[in-house]
Amino acid sequence: MSEIRVLIADDHAVLRSGLRLLINTQPDMKVVGEAGDFAETRQQIRSLAPDVVTLDLSMPGGDPVRVIEELTRELPTTRILILTMHDDASMFRAVFAAGAAGYIVKSSADTELLNAIRAVAVGRSFVSLPGNSVPSAVESSPVLEPFEQRALQSLSKRELEVLTLVAQGHTNQAIANRLYLSVKTVESYRSRLMTKLELRNRAELTQFAMKTGLLQMNPGEPNNGDPRVRQIE
């Protein structure tokens, strides 16, 4: 792909400066803007339409989960990569359900950030959490309600494939390409899924996929052999 255009959103100017220097040393990346709070982040994303946003969750000016939902709805081609001090599973689940494409804690950003930017820019998801946080956050499924059990069992193999890919953050076009379908057919599957599952939007589809265990973090090729890193095609 062409040069990856990156927006850095963090309320610490020193950190933004360091990230800008790191990213701009890469031949396939360029920092196109910076923001220090959520309001400025909204403005910059809308005016610059970057490929990837590195987003801190602790900035002033808004609720991060709602901001992510809003931005992914308005600009689905901009991929949001969370770069944060929060390493708890509940925050990870919330931002992924809202539409984030990646999640990295700042303590490991120096070794994983560039790989994460490249991964989310081409439509993958990238997660790096300390210890066993990822498996406990994603792979364990609570007991389903009777309706959820019946709804899950009613889905065809193709519907399950579309649901999983939607939850992983793929666009309709990307899903169509991957499954050799037309975009119109993918849209029909999404509409059928929301009707069967009684859900209203992509965020709820993602939450359902997480709860039922469909959205699994399958190991890709870990960065430098680090088992904490998971990539999703």
N, C-alpha and C positions, 0 to 999 in steps of 0.2 A: 504494500500500500504506500501512498505518498506520506510525506512528513506528518507525524502525529502532533496535532496542535493541542497544547496543554494549558489549562487554567489552574493556578495554585490558589486555593482558598484556605487561609489560616490566619488567626489573629496575632500571630507572633512574626514580626517583620524579619527578625534574624533567621528564623526557620525558613520563611519564604525565600530569603536571599540565598540560603544554602541549597534549597531545592532547585531554585532557578539555575544556579551554577552547575549543579549536578545534571539536570535534565538537558541544559543547553550544550553540554559537552558531547551529547549523543548525536550522531549524524542523522538519525531518523526521527528526532523529536525537536520541538521548539516551544518554549513558554510564550504564550501570546497575551497573557494577562495575569493579574493578581487581585485578590480581594481579601479584606480583613474582617468582614462580618457577613451575615446571611443576606442582608439587603443588597450589599455591594455584589455579592456572589450572583444573586438573581440578575442584576443589571448586566454584569459582565457576560454571563452565559447567554442572555438574550441578545446582546449586541455582537458578541464574538462567535457564538455557536462553536465552541471548541470540541475536539474529538473526545477529550478526557478531562475531567475535573478531579483534582485531588482535594478532598473535602474533609476539613476538621469538624468534628461533631460538637466541639465546645465553644464555638464562636458565639458572640452576642448577636441578638437581632432576630431570633426565631427558634421554633422547634425543629430540630434537624430532620426528624422523620417526616413531618409535614412538608418541609422544604424539598426533601428528596422526592416525595410523591408528586408534588407540584411540578418540579423540574422535569422529571421523567415523563410526565404526561404531556407537558408543553413541548419538550425537545427530546424525543426518544432517541435521536441519533447521537446525543451527547452522553457518554458513559461516565458514571459517577464512581470514583474509587475512594473509599473511606480511608483516611489516614488519621489515626486517633490514638489517644492514650487509653481509651476504654477497651479492655480485653475480656469483657464478660459476655456470656452466651446470649443473654436476653437482648442486649443492644445489637449484637450481630444479627439475630433473627429479625429484629424490628426493621433494621435498615435494608436488609435483603428483601424482606417482604414489601418494603416501600419502593424498591426498584434499583437499589445500588448494585453495581456489577462486581465490586471488589472490596476487600476489607483487610487492612494491614495496621498493626499496632506500630507506633512510632519507634519503639525500641529496636525493631528489626527493619525499619524502612531503608537504612543505608545499603542493605544487601539485597532487598527484594523489590524496592519501588520500581526500578526500571523494567524488570520482568513483568511486574503487575500492570504497568502502563501499557506495555506491548500486548499483554494478554487481553485486557478489557477492550483495547482499541480494535481488535479483530473479532470481537463478539464473544469472547470467553469470559468466564468468571474466575476470580483469583482470590483466595482466602489464606491468610496466615495469622494464626492465633497461637499463643503459647500453650505448651503441653497438649492436653487432650480436649481443648475447648471445642474444636470443630466437631468431632464425633458426638460429643454430648449435646451440642446445640442442634445438630441437624439429623443425625442418624437415629436417635432414640425417638420413638413415636408413642404418644400417650394413647390410652384406650379411646377408640372412636365411639362417637354417638351412633345409635342404631341407624339413623338416617344417613350418616356419613358412610357407614359400612355398606349399606344397600346401594348408595350412589356410586361408591368406588367399584363395587362388583358389577354395576350396570355398564361401566365404560368398556368400550371395545379396545383392542390392542392399539389401534391407530389413535383413538382419543387419548389414551394414556401417554402415547409418544408425544402428541401435540401438547398436552398439559405439562409434561415434564420440560419440554423445550421452552414453552412460554414462561414457566417458573424460573428457568435458568437465565432468562433475560433476552432470548433471541427475538428478533423482529419477525413479522409475518413473512417477509421476503426470505429471511434466512431459514426459517422453518420450511418454507416451500422448497427452497433449493436443497435442503438436507433430506427431505422426505420425497422429493420428486413429485411435488404437487403444485397446483396453481395457487397463487395468493388468495384468490377468491375461495378456493376450497379450504385453505387454512382458516380464513375468516369464518367460514361456515362451521368448522370444527370448534373454534373458540366460542362462537355464539351458542352452539349446541352444548358445550361443556358448562357454560354459565347457566343455561337453562336447567340442565340435569342436576347440577350441584347447588342451584339456587344461590349463585354468587353474582356479584355486580361488576367486578373489574379485575384487572391483572393482579393487583395487590392481594385480593382475596383468593384468587387462583393459586398464587404463590404460597400463601399461608396454608391453604388446603394441601398442597403438594408437600410442604414441610411436615405437616401434622401426620399425614398418611405414610411418610417415609419415601415418597416418590423422588423427592429432591435430595439425592445422595451426593456427597462430596467424594467422587471417585478419584483416587490418586492418579495424577498425571506423572510428569517427570519432575520430581522435587528439585528445587533449586539447591545446587551444591549438596545433594543428598539429604537435605533437611526434611524430615517427615512431617513437619508442621505445615508445609505448603501443599495446598490442593488446587488443581486447575480443573475446570470443567470445559470440555469442548463445546 
